[in-house]
Amino acid sequence: MARVLVVLAHPEPTSFNAAWADASVAGAEAAGSAVRFCDLHRLGFDPVERGAHYRIDGPFDPLKAQESRPVPPDTAPLAADLEWADQVVLHYPMWWFGPPAVLKGWLDRVLVHGRLHDVDHRFDTGRCRGKRALLCVSTGATAAESGPGGKEGDARLLVWPVAYALRYCGFDICAPVFVHGVHGYLEGAEKAALEARLRQVLAAQAGVMAGLAARELWPFNADTEFDADGRMRPGAPVHWPFITTG
Ligand SMILES: Cc1cc2nc3c(=O)[nH]c(=O)nc-3n(C[C@H](O)[C@H](O)[C@H](O)COP(=O)(O)O)c2cc1C
């Protein structure tokens, strides 16, 4: 039985993103998975990493503080959810070409140094190897604006830092699901068409969840494709413009 963690990063319970996350939960349950749901806003999650979360003396060094024990009471159960799950699904809207602050803070605080990753356990030796992550992301921009040559930036690159944080911890990264052109400014027939399209997305999510274990993965370079200085070896495949050939 798969263990699925669904994380929602949206402040409004009646939003499309909230409905989409609910559809992921229902789809995973229908597929026979054990499911945990983490609604970061409903939890009142504090995304700002700072010394006040820890019992430390002296200056606040975030990586060292995260290694110290106990892990803060608000992040400990969320880190435990990540350790429990073998499939993690993140639902968020694109906000300013990246994730909402609450999700960035979830990465900052819940990917606990010394627990979810450390210098000896990252990328191919990451603690989360064998687990899969799926990003489900909505944009206000249209598909054309969010694709190759699009003026709002290629959505695959805009989500890459979130995906790579999870890859750093060892996750396999599934090809994301994007829903474009989602916003509340349409009227009349255009609004009705958007609502119909979003209903189709929600209906299709059960199939996405049922197929998660076999979903196409994004390619990343293996550790062996970098030299001792951490530079890509000549001839290694170039998968993403974030890791350049020099
Ligand atoms: C603060 C903020 C920043 C936004 N930035 C972007 C952006 O960079 N690119 C984009 O396509 N849409 C952007 N949007 C639009 C949201 O992505 C869109 O409203 C959302 O995906 C709709 O989903 P929802 O109905 O669940 O909120 C932004 C919206 C807000 C509130």
The ligand as a MOL file (V3000), in Angstrom:
LIG
                    3D

  0  0  0     0  0            999 V3000
M  V30 BEGIN CTAB
M  V30 COUNTS 31 33 0 0 0
M  V30 BEGIN ATOM
M  V30 1 C 0.8020 37.3710 -5.1060 0
M  V30 2 C 0.4510 36.7160 -6.4120 0
M  V30 3 C 1.4160 36.5440 -7.3750 0
M  V30 4 C 1.1350 35.9120 -8.5740 0
M  V30 5 N 2.1390 35.6910 -9.4710 0
M  V30 6 C 1.8950 34.9670 -10.5910 0
M  V30 7 C 2.9680 34.6090 -11.4700 0
M  V30 8 O 4.1390 34.9430 -11.2590 0
M  V30 9 N 2.6550 33.8840 -12.5810 0
M  V30 10 C 1.3970 33.4810 -12.8490 0
M  V30 11 O 1.1770 32.8250 -13.8650 0
M  V30 12 N 0.3500 33.7880 -12.0090 0
M  V30 13 C 0.5850 34.5030 -10.8980 0
M  V30 14 N -0.4470 34.7740 -10.0180 0
M  V30 15 C -1.7860 34.2260 -10.3200 0
M  V30 16 C -2.0020 32.9030 -9.5700 0
M  V30 17 O -1.0900 31.9230 -9.9880 0
M  V30 18 C -3.4230 32.4060 -9.8240 0
M  V30 19 O -4.2860 33.3750 -9.2960 0
M  V30 20 C -3.6570 31.0550 -9.1630 0
M  V30 21 O -2.8960 30.0610 -9.8200 0
M  V30 22 C -5.1200 30.6920 -9.2090 0
M  V30 23 O -5.3470 29.5600 -8.3940 0
M  V30 24 P -6.3580 29.6760 -7.1350 0
M  V30 25 O -7.7070 30.0020 -7.7310 0
M  V30 26 O -6.3230 28.3460 -6.4770 0
M  V30 27 O -5.8470 30.8040 -6.2580 0
M  V30 28 C -0.1850 35.4550 -8.8300 0
M  V30 29 C -1.1770 35.6410 -7.8640 0
M  V30 30 C -0.8590 36.2540 -6.6600 0
M  V30 31 C -1.9430 36.4200 -5.6140 0
M  V30 END ATOM
M  V30 BEGIN BOND
M  V30 1 1 1 2
M  V30 2 1 2 3
M  V30 3 2 2 30
M  V30 4 2 3 4
M  V30 5 1 4 5
M  V30 6 1 4 28
M  V30 7 2 5 6
M  V30 8 1 6 7
M  V30 9 1 6 13
M  V30 10 2 7 8
M  V30 11 1 7 9
M  V30 12 1 9 10
M  V30 13 2 10 11
M  V30 14 1 10 12
M  V30 15 2 12 13
M  V30 16 1 13 14
M  V30 17 1 14 15
M  V30 18 1 14 28
M  V30 19 1 15 16
M  V30 20 1 16 17
M  V30 21 1 16 18
M  V30 22 1 18 19
M  V30 23 1 18 20
M  V30 24 1 20 21
M  V30 25 1 20 22
M  V30 26 1 22 23
M  V30 27 1 23 24
M  V30 28 2 24 25
M  V30 29 1 24 26
M  V30 30 1 24 27
M  V30 31 2 28 29
M  V30 32 1 29 30
M  V30 33 1 30 31
M  V30 END BOND
M  V30 END CTAB
M  END
